[in-house]
């Protein structure tokens, strides 16, 4: 759902101290456990969601907190959380790297915690944002091809199923990025601002999306699978040859499994194709206006098998 905070609501949130408390909670907690990291990442996404709804108030406030921005703008964060890294560097570039922007004083949150901050990256935020986007497109390209090869394998192993799940999670990343552009009123403008802050970035982004669309165009459609898979012999139930019946039962099981894998593949590819279209339109618009989809992308689940 495309919603935004009014300036008065954003100022009220800031004046209440709640937003500052969220920032303090994030910067004061750092744990190596997986459970803690999951909670911190969700908290960080909450902070970003609020910041991007009111970028001129909450966004400008959050990018003046050095303990946070040093973490979310670092290359290691981008590598571990690709979409989040792209979004945070886009927000920072949009607000900090414009030629019209004057330097703003940084805020220092009071904390007794000693954070293990990553080393400073010398590349610009715009360069890091575009590099992350290119990596996103390349990983999705690779995932589409590999996922298609697994779908076509006759005998599926547990390793194949796990690999297919990982490919679907990778493809889910571009859906998440598209959701951001579609559902956040300021999303496209912020991303385009970051691209325009790097001379070659718009062309590189368009090429990355064009390559992904080319890969999608080469994928099989599997549109005729509802009527059966070629080569399947539907034996009658009164067949007295038990051996033959067992053989055909195994063939039908394999055919059914193949049909289900192809159905899952079609659904995932359809979501990716819609997402790529949204991103391509955003790149062509250069206006920063919000886009909407005919189908709800926010409900995407990489392991979903819904129609």
KAJOQUI-V757270 format. One record per helix or strand of 3 or more residues. SS is the DSSP state (hx for helix, st for strand). FROM is the first residue (numbers start at 1). TO is the last residue. Records with the same first field share a line. If there is no record, write none. Layout:
SS=FROM-TO ; FROM-TO
//
This chain:
hx=7-16 ; 18-28 ; 34-53 ; 55-62 ; 66-72 ; 75-80 ; 82-96 ; 125-152 ; 158-183 ; 187-196 ; 201-218 ; 225-227 ; 242-285
//
